[in-house]
Amino acid sequence: MLIDIIAGARPNFMKVAPIIRALETRKASGGTLRYRLVHTGQHYDARMSGDFFEQLGIPKPDVNLEVGSGTQAEQAGAIMTSYEKLLEGSRSDLCLVVGDVTSTMACAIAAQKLGVRVAHVEAGIRSGDWSMPEEIGDLQPSCPNSCT
């Protein structure tokens, strides 16, 4: 099973680091799960991206969509378009998104539209304030029981 791990912004980097370590540990003991780290490029300069990868021991991304700056809508559209092209060329079995940033929403939508299962990892309490764009939790498709 190939899992796309999506990271695009600082909060994502902190959340994917332990997931990647767990997958690497499992792989070392004979596990068959494979992953592809996809950096959307939402946060792209060294202070907002590169330093976090180094400090958290995250491997270099397998794919960098390099969407760069823009409005939230421009970034979301660019991420969706680029991730869709990636999936059409090299499909994964599962899209694993974390947190509640633009990259999370955009990749989840692109994967779901192409029939790729989506799993969402989140932590912390929700505000319940639906006027906040980050409150997308219930819109994320969840991973079915077969994702183990």
Secondary structure, DSSP 4 states (H G I P E B T S, - for coil): -EEEEEE-SHHHHHHHHHHHHHHHHHHHTT---EEEEEE--SS-SIIIIIHHHHHHTPPPPSEE----S--HHHHHHHHHHHHHHHHHHS--SEEEEESSSHHHHHHHHHHHHTT-EEEEE--S-----TTSTT--GGGSPPPPGGG-
